Amino acid sequence: MLFYTIKRLGLAALIIVVAMTLLLVMVHMVPGDPARTMLGPRATPEMQEALRIRMGLDKPLITQIGLFFLNLLRGDLGMDVFENRPVATIVFEQLPYTLELIAAAIIWPVVLGTILGVYSASHRNSLIDRLTGVLSIAVVAAPAFVVSLFALLIFAVQLQWLPAIGAGDPDSFADRLRYLALPGFSIGLSWVGYIARMVRASMLEVLGEPHIRTARAFGLSEWRIHYGYALKLGILPIITMLGVGMGFLLSAAVFTEMVFARPGIGKLVIDSITSRNYPVVMGAVLVSTMLFVLSTAIADLANAALDPRVRKAL
Amino acid sequence: MSEPVLKVSNLSIDYRTEQGRLKALRNIDLTIGAGEIVGVVGESGCGKSTLISAILRLMANNAEVTGGGIAINGRDLFKLSARELRMMRGAEVSIVFQDPMQSHNPVISIGRQMVDIQFRENISKKEKLNRAIAMLAEVGIPEPAEKMKQYPFELSGGMRQRLAIAMALLCRPKLLIADEPTTALDATLEVQILDKLKDLQQRYGCSVLFVSHHLGAVARLCDKVAVMYKGEVVESGDIDTVFSNPQHPYTRALIECDPAGLEERTRMLPTIPADFLEAARS
């Protein structure tokens, strides 16, 4: 298991290197000179040349890539062009906001979706099963930013129960939670439906397996059979799905941060693209790539930890 | 004579299908006394599995009891509440299923599964674990204590079937149902498992309902036998009487089909046609 963990994290690092190299090559191949775009039409060629040297754009592509990773190892993501602050500092200032948004958007759907899914599977064709079936299709079909807008209109504008924009007082946990409620609800809503459907299908498959009949033949309670014996197997595909789902969650976070004017990685990317602040764009994209790759690695490791068959095969 | 452990009387079960009703069992009578080993033989599809699932009340959703009843230790099975039924399963009647490769949960350790099925006992978890280890030793699994932390897939087929027998005996049932326990195993293992089963049956004094389509296995193990054909018991009685002097034409045909009884080499093994009884009558 330890060897597998090291191997899997090594693979994650490799994926990040490949992804970032591709990104650097892409930025290089896009027509137009970053220095010229950043400085605007009125800059002199000398000023452009100076910025190019400062950003290392005068060096050959292969050197640029090498330098990027060398600096990355030292935790140096370069300097912000406008404010002259380290990009790493800027990105890590914004990161907690996105992390707490993702946590708020995934924890409650996992809990609620799993309960609804298991209940639907064990009470097939009951009222709750049918309602979950219909509602989950409805919420899966609704994009997060549309839900965000309606949630804003209803809960912030009409009812005025929850704040509309911002992230709240950073020192007060309760206040931050209040500000997370609407965006967390908006992103998470479609996940409830998605997870409920997946858990239901997965559970129905497991409940049809012969070992469940064995458990019944020994008189184990239905509660233990469903939530103990069957769920332990039924949850495995959901974990893999959540790992990959982090990618969607990150892109949903970009929209939602814009709609709710929350600080965060998504908003940082959009803002720095608009102002052509390339080092910040690169830094923010690097961190979101890391988040995505890391979450798939964690999903794989969790699967190995929960499934002895996978562990044995390593 | 004391109360029979299992008394199936006049039991009929239908399956509701889209093509209409399918009569799976018709007027089945079967009695198992304390300490008896009774074999049920018959070809695939004759209703053996339906009978077993009825005795545990684990029938398919489309099964319907149309008549008769089952009594376990004198209690009417179909009148038990869900809770009483749970208390009965495993403790009074337990079962060894046919396919040992699929009959245990793959992600729960052997120890945990064996402790969980002792939920009725008022003893500590440590004691339950010790009982489980002792039972594994009893069925002949080497290094039983180490097995507690392992998972079923780490055992071979023969060992898994021994595990299934150990689990079935763990709660000291009055009746052990063995549903073709050796069909998925090879011939050498089959003999080992059958001998172990007989040995344990004598020591624990439980009754056994042994279901098989292997006549040799039934002859080796059982005191009495019931021959099933197309949902009916066509013949039953002491094993020696039935096998040496079969009365029913189907029983005779079944015995003739046992490859162990063939005396000369043949390219074509004897078979029983699907419309056997109709053909025999005409």
Interface residues (C-beta under 8 A of the other chain):
Chain A: E209 P210 H211 R213 T214 A215 R216 A217 F218 G219 L220 S221 R224 G228 Y229 K232 L233 L306 D307 P308 R309 K312
Chain B: L56 L58 L85 R86 M87 M88 R89 G90 A91 S94 I95 F97 D99 Q102 S103 H104 N105 P106 V107 I108 S109 D116 I117 F119 R120 Y151 F153 E154 M167 C171
